[in-house]
Amino acid sequence: MENILGLVALACGLIVGLGAIGASIGIALMGGKFLESSARQPELINELQTKMFILAGLIDAAFLIGVAIALLFAFANPLLPRSWPTSPSNSHSTPL
């Protein structure tokens, strides 16, 4: 079972890390294209800026959905069996 928890932790790190890289690359490409298009047609800056902010929000929303899925697997893991103990019942602790 510890193997499952280790692999889930690794998967959560990959989900968040690759999602952050993808979102930052997407926003960087979109920002570059926005600057390119606003330099070509300065009269369209207001319309392009509105569309850019909407798309930036959608790109960030996709990343946050990935973070939510990673948190789901980290804290409410559906891969573990129902009989997985939440607290160790066999541990013999001695009071200090």
N, C-alpha and C positions, 0 to 999 in steps of 0.2 A: 504493500500500500504506500510505503514511503516513496517508491519508485514513481507511482502515479502523481503524488504531490510534487515531486521534483520536476517531472515532465510538464505538469500544469504550470508551475512557476516559470519554467523556461518558455513555454508557449505564451504566457501572459507578457513576459518581457519582449518576445518577438512581435506580438500583436501591437503593443504600444510603441515599440521602437520603430518598426517598419511603417506603422501608420503615421508617426510623427515625421519620418523622413519623406514619405509620400505626400503628406499635406504641405510640408514646407517647400518641396520641389514644385508642387502644383501651384501654390500661391506665388512663388517666385516667377514661374513661367507666365502666369496670368498678369502679374504686375509689370513684367517686361513688355508683354504685348500691349498692355494698357498705355504705357509710356510711349511705345512706338506709334500706336494709333492716335494718341492725342497730339503727338508731334506732327503727324501727317495732316490731321483735320482738327485744328484747335476749337472749331465751333461745336464739336460733338463731345467735348470733355464732360459736361454735366450728365448726359445720357450714359456715356461709357463708364463714368465713375459710379453711377447707381448700379449698373449691371455688374461692375467689378465687385462692389461690396456684397451684393446678393450672392455671387458665385463664391466669394471668400467665406461667407457664412455657411454655404453648403459644403465646401471642402472641409471646413473645421467641424461641421456636424458629422461628416463621415468619420473623421478621426475620433470624435467623442463617442460615437457608436462603438467603435473598436475598443475604446477604453472601457466602456460599460460592459462589453462582452468579456473583456479580460477580468474586470472586477467580479463579474458573475462567476467565472470559473475559479477565481481566487478565493472567494468567500462562500459561495453556495454551489459547490462543485457537483454537477449532476453525474460525473463519472465515478464517484465513490459509491460503494454499496450502502444500502440503508443501515446495515448493522455496524458501520464504522463508528467507533466510540468517539464522543466529543471530548471526553476527559478520561485520562488514564485511570481505570478502576483497579488495576493490579499493582499500582505503585504504593510502596510502603514508605510513607514519609514519617520521619521522626521529628517531633517538635524540638525546637532549640531552647 
